[in-house]
Amino acid sequence: MMFFQLGVVLLQAGLVLALLALWGEALRGAAPAVPSAARRRLGDALIYVVVLILIGSGVSKLLRVPLAVGEMTLLGLTGGSYLLVAGIEIGNGVILALRPLRALALPLVSAQAGGAICAHLIAGQYFAVLPSAVILSLCWLGIFLRHPEALWSLGAARTGPAARALASGSGAT
């Protein structure tokens, strides 16, 4: 069990480093306007891993897999709230799979993962926050790789009206 926990921690650390690298790339203005084929494939692969995890997790709850039922019961999610969580997971997975709806899916998946993290913290399950954090990081990393335009605000921080005003010395926006 200790090796699994260490592996999850290392995976999350690697994902955070990858996200930081992409943010740095965007801040430097080095992010490609159109991603390479390899970058698109990697982004799509990460996104579809998250899709499979979300749909699989939701279906496991609907099928009343004992591990899923036990975990949700520990978190106080039973009855209607249990079914709602299963529906949210499946729905978010489907929305994320549909490329035109990804701009909607990203905040929904983020909210769901954030809620799961909070629920585990409230229950005192500190290690249990890591799987949700990994899913969230995979989702954001996949989106940033597949859709670099999602990082537009970081480029705007360097080249937008406020940045141009500061560079010219006027200070007005």
Phi and psi in degrees as a GROMACS rama.xvg file:
@    title "Ramachandran Plot"
@    xaxis  label "Phi"
@    yaxis  label "Psi"
@TYPE xy
-63.4676  -37.9612  MET-2
-67.0151  -37.914  PHE-3
-63.1711  -45.5049  PHE-4
-62.0343  -43.1826  GLN-5
-62.4908  -41.947  LEU-6
-60.961  -42.1742  GLY-7
-66.2213  -41.5633  VAL-8
-62.3175  -44.5878  VAL-9
-65.6455  -39.6558  LEU-10
-59.9893  -47.5778  LEU-11
-62.7492  -40.6393  GLN-12
-61.7482  -42.3945  ALA-13
-63.1844  -40.6252  GLY-14
-64.9295  -41.0842  LEU-15
-63.164  -42.2185  VAL-16
-62.5679  -40.8879  LEU-17
-63.785  -42.0354  ALA-18
-62.7532  -43.4092  LEU-19
-61.4543  -38.7695  LEU-20
-63.3572  -42.6452  ALA-21
-66.5115  -40.1135  LEU-22
-64.0037  -41.3125  TRP-23
-62.3416  -41.8723  GLY-24
-59.2721  -43.1941  GLU-25
-67.8632  -40.7094  ALA-26
-64.8862  -33.9433  LEU-27
-78.5497  -9.07456  ARG-28
78.8828  17.4915  GLY-29
-95.7522  -2.53609  ALA-30
-68.8401  134.6  ALA-31
-71.0955  141.075  PRO-32
-67.6535  -37.8142  ALA-33
-120.313  120.606  VAL-34
-69.6092  150.418  PRO-35
-66.5442  166.001  SER-36
-61.0843  -40.9097  ALA-37
-65.1218  -40.9095  ALA-38
-65.5382  -40.2542  ARG-39
-63.2316  -44.0729  ARG-40
-63.8298  -44.0847  ARG-41
-64.2409  -43.5071  LEU-42
-60.2075  -47.0062  GLY-43
-60.4203  -42.158  ASP-44
-61.1954  -45.2787  ALA-45
-64.2865  -41.3836  LEU-46
-62.0346  -44.4726  ILE-47
-73.0359  -24.5647  TYR-48
-62.9795  -44.9479  VAL-49
-64.0754  -41.9229  VAL-50
-56.9783  -48.2548  VAL-51
-63.9404  -39.6139  LEU-52
-64.2504  -46.309  ILE-53
-63.7845  -48.6587  LEU-54
-66.4835  -42.5201  ILE-55
-61.5467  -40.6857  GLY-56
-66.5181  -43.3764  SER-57
-64.014  -42.5699  GLY-58
-65.8397  -39.2031  VAL-59
-62.3153  -32.8563  SER-60
-70.4759  -42.6894  LYS-61
-64.5142  -33.1144  LEU-62
-81.8398  -0.562373  LEU-63
58.5148  42.2539  ARG-64
-59.853  128.259  VAL-65
-52.2508  -40.2036  PRO-66
-61.4804  -43.6193  LEU-67
-66.5488  -43.7171  ALA-68
-62.2867  -44.4657  VAL-69
-61.9596  -45.1408  GLY-70
-63.8818  -44.6095  GLU-71
-67.3326  -34.9117  MET-72
-64.8999  -41.2022  THR-73
-58.7335  -32.6578  LEU-74
-86.7923  -1.21169  LEU-75
80.4978  17.0637  GLY-76
-103.766  97.8342  LEU-77
-131.801  169.127  THR-78
61.0669  -129.096  GLY-79
-64.0364  -37.3571  GLY-80
-68.1621  -32.2576  SER-81
-62.2962  -47.2686  TYR-82
-67.0596  -35.4142  LEU-83
-62.9867  -44.123  LEU-84
-61.8301  -42.6667  VAL-85
-60.6498  -44.162  ALA-86
-65.0552  -39.6066  GLY-87
-63.4685  -43.5948  ILE-88
-61.7698  -47.6228  GLU-89
-64.9992  -45.6736  ILE-90
-60.1828  -45.0967  GLY-91
-64.3275  -37.6849  ASN-92
-62.7021  -42.915  GLY-93
-65.8807  -44.9911  VAL-94
-63.1294  -41.3291  ILE-95
-65.1057  -32.32  LEU-96
-68.9303  -24.2727  ALA-97
-90.508  106.633  LEU-98
-50.3913  -43.418  ARG-99
-66.4726  -16.5532  PRO-100
-103.481  7.44812  LEU-101
-64.8019  -31.3076  ARG-102
-63.6334  -29.4603  ALA-103
-81.127  -37.8982  LEU-104
-66.6929  -37.1973  ALA-105
-59.0897  -49.2854  LEU-106
-68.5249  -30.7217  PRO-107
-67.5823  -44.9448  LEU-108
-65.7458  -38.5699  VAL-109
-62.5373  -43.0695  SER-110
-64.822  -42.5698  ALA-111
-62.6076  -47.6401  GLN-112
-65.2385  -39.7209  ALA-113
-62.3913  -39.9141  GLY-114
-64.7111  -39.6507  GLY-115
-65.7432  -40.8497  ALA-116
-61.8488  -46.5127  ILE-117
-62.1577  -42.877  CYS-118
-60.6638  -42.0412  ALA-119
-67.9449  -38.1606  HIS-120
-64.8605  -42.7212  LEU-121
-61.1655  -37.452  ILE-122
-80.3274  -1.04191  ALA-123
76.9932  17.5249  GLY-124
-97.6296  77.031  GLN-125
-68.1444  -38.747  TYR-126
-69.3399  -29.6753  PHE-127
-66.8448  -10.6406  ALA-128
-74.0718  -23.6283  VAL-129
-63.7703  -43.439  LEU-130
-58.493  -40.0204  PRO-131
-66.08  -38.6469  SER-132
-66.0611  -37.3702  ALA-133
-65.1673  -45.1982  VAL-134
-60.0327  -44.9805  ILE-135
-62.0183  -44.8272  LEU-136
-65.4728  -41.4077  SER-137
-60.1873  -41.2846  LEU-138
-63.4995  -50.9437  CYS-139
-64.4937  -42.7744  TRP-140
-62.4709  -44.7312  LEU-141
-59.8975  -43.5262  GLY-142
-63.4429  -45.7064  ILE-143
-64.2295  -36.2603  PHE-144
-72.1026  -44.4907  LEU-145
-77.4546  -34.4392  ARG-146
-129.191  75.8133  HIS-147
-60.0425  -19.5302  PRO-148
-64.4607  -15.7464  GLU-149
-65.6278  -16.4431  ALA-150
-95.1949  19.0373  LEU-151
-54.299  -38.1384  TRP-152
-68.3169  -27.9285  SER-153
-69.3727  -38.2107  LEU-154
-68.4469  -35.5719  GLY-155
-66.8021  -30.5767  ALA-156
-64.1985  -27.131  ALA-157
-94.7321  -29.7095  ARG-158
-124.397  -3.00332  THR-159
-72.5309  -179.647  GLY-160
-57.4746  -40.9833  PRO-161
-65.4066  -42.5221  ALA-162
-65.0951  -40.5316  ALA-163
-64.5589  -39.9979  ARG-164
-64.2454  -41.1114  ALA-165
-66.8897  -39.2324  LEU-166
-66.4238  -33.2885  ALA-167
-80.9451  -12.0234  SER-168
88.7388  -0.245836  GLY-169
-78.2287  -30.2767  SER-170
72.4757  -7.90044  GLY-171
-90.4964  146.201  ALA-172
